[in-house]
Amino acid sequence: MTESASPYISHPRIMVLGVQPGKPPFRIVEIDGEMVAEARSLAEVLEVAADAGVPIHDVDDPDVVRWVGGDSLTWNPH
């Protein structure tokens, strides 16, 4: 297998886990593998990242943020 044929796997510093049921629902935010917050909106994810010194210029860039169980617009349990 050549290098160009191997899949690229990004390792973003921020991971937003799937929606958890609650009133209101929330998503757990991890930075550098450590759970740092429960976010209830995209704005809260951006705020948590900024507080940790991790700028997010594009929430849909998989090299920056990994969204598990939905994308940046998924905030209700399925």
C-alpha positions in Angstrom: 0.0 0.0 0.0 1.4 3.4 -0.9 1.1 6.4 1.3 -1.4 8.0 -1.1 -3.6 4.9 -0.8 -3.7 4.9 2.9 -6.7 6.6 4.6 -6.1 9.9 6.4 -7.4 9.9 10.0 -7.5 13.3 11.7 -6.9 13.6 15.4 -8.7 16.9 16.3 -8.2 18.4 19.8 -12.0 18.8 20.3 -14.5 16.0 20.3 -18.2 16.6 20.8 -19.9 13.4 21.8 -23.5 12.3 21.0 -26.6 14.0 22.4 -27.5 12.9 25.9 -31.1 13.0 27.0 -31.9 15.7 29.6 -33.9 18.8 30.1 -32.5 20.3 27.9 -30.4 17.7 26.0 -26.6 18.2 26.1 -23.4 16.9 24.5 -20.2 16.2 26.3 -17.2 18.2 25.1 -13.7 16.7 25.3 -10.5 18.7 24.7 -7.3 16.8 24.3 -9.0 13.6 25.6 -10.3 15.2 28.8 -14.0 15.9 29.5 -14.3 19.6 30.0 -18.0 20.5 29.7 -21.6 19.7 28.9 -22.7 21.9 26.0 -26.3 22.6 25.2 -25.7 24.5 22.0 -23.1 25.2 19.4 -22.4 28.6 21.0 -21.4 26.8 24.2 -19.0 24.5 22.4 -17.3 27.6 20.8 -17.2 29.2 24.3 -15.6 26.2 25.9 -13.0 25.9 23.2 -12.2 29.6 23.4 -11.8 29.3 27.2 -9.4 26.4 26.7 -7.4 28.4 24.1 -8.4 26.3 21.2 -9.8 28.5 18.4 -12.5 27.1 16.1 -12.7 28.9 12.8 -14.8 26.2 11.0 -17.0 23.9 13.1 -17.3 21.5 10.2 -13.5 21.0 9.8 -12.8 17.4 10.9 -9.2 18.4 11.6 -10.5 20.8 14.3 -13.7 19.2 15.7 -15.0 15.6 15.6 -18.7 15.4 16.0 -19.9 12.0 17.2 -23.5 11.0 16.7 -24.5 13.9 14.6 -23.1 17.2 13.3 -22.9 20.7 14.7 -26.6 21.2 14.2 -27.7 18.0 16.1 -28.9 18.9 19.6 -31.8 16.6 20.2 -31.7 12.9 20.9 -32.8 10.6 18.0 
